[in-house]
Amino acid sequence: QVQLVESGGGLVQAGGSLRLSCAASGSIFSISTMGWYRQAPGKQRELVAYITSAGSTNYADSVKGRFTISRDNAKNTVYLQMNSLKPEDTAVYYCNLNILGGIDYWGKGTLVTVSS
């Protein structure tokens, strides 16, 4: 069983930065694609960024140039560095682990609030 625990959320002013972390249990982290999703109030959950086991990354257009996803396989941890935050980035951010394009695991989420 895989468990994902997010941390690093909080309240920040527009233009500020936060770094989210997601620690994974289990032994499949290094071969998994890791992603960050977010869900704003009244909206559907959306993909923010993902990083494959090989280190390839992909970002939503809305965060390109501002957010950076990275991973540390030795620590079973994925990070999301968020810079130049905007009020529209306010959401609950969820960590996702996907194994071989099949099974998904989710964290419980961490709240990011950006004030204007």
N, C-alpha and C positions, 0 to 999 in steps of 0.2 A: 504494500500500500504506500502510495506517495502522498506526502503532506507538503503543502506549500505555505509559507508564512511570510507575509509582506510586512514591511516596516518603512518608516521614513516620511509618511504623509504628515500633513499639518496645514497651518494657515500661513500664507505668504502674501506679500503685496505684489501687485502687478510689476513685472520686470525682474522679479526675484528668481531664485533658483531653489530646487529641492532635488535630492537624490533618493529614489526609492530602491529598496533592496527586497529580494525574494529568496529565501533560503529553502532548499528542497531536501527532503529526506529520501532515502532509498539509493539505489545504485545505478539508476538509468539516466541520471542527469546529463552525463557527458554525451549521450547518444540522442538526446531529445532536442526538439526545437522549443525554445522558450519565448514566450510572448507577454506583452503587456496590453491589456485592454482597459477601457474605461467606460463608465456609465454615468451620464449626467442625469439629474432629476427629470423625469418625464421623457427620457430618450432611451433608445436601444443601446445595448452594449456595442462598442466599436473597437476595432483593432487600432492600437497606437503604434506598436512596433513589434518585430520579432527578430530573433537571431537563431540561425540553424546550428546544428552540431559542428559544422565546418566553419562557423563564424560569419556566414553571410547574413546581411541585415536588410530589413525592409521597413519603411516608415509610412504612416499616413501622411498625406499631403499637408494636412493642417499642422503637423509638428516637424516637418523636415527643416533641418537647419537649426532647430532649437533643442530637440531631444536627441539623446544618444543612448542606445542600448548596448550593453556589454555583458560578458559572462566570465566567471572564474570557476572553471571546472574543478579545481582543487578544493574550492570552498562550497561547491554545489550551490552557487549563488548567481543570480542574474540581477543586473542593475538597470535603472533608468535614470539618467541624468537629465533633468529638465531645467532649461535656462529660458530667460525671457518669457516667463510665464504670463499668461493672459487670463482674464476672468473667465473666458470661455473654456479654459482648461480645467475648471472646477468640476470634479467628478470623483466617484469611487474608482480607484485603480486596482485592477485584478491581475494577478500573475497567472499564467497558463503554461502548462507543460504538455506538449504533444509528442507522443511516441509513435514513430513510423507512420505518420499521417492518420493514425487511428484513434486510440484512446486519448482523451483529454482529462487533465486534472486541473483543478482551480483552487486558488487561495480564497480567503474570506474577504479580501479587499482592504484597502487603506484609503482614507478620505484625504483628498487634496482640495483645499479651498484657496482661491486666489481672489484677493480683494482689490477693488479698483481705487 
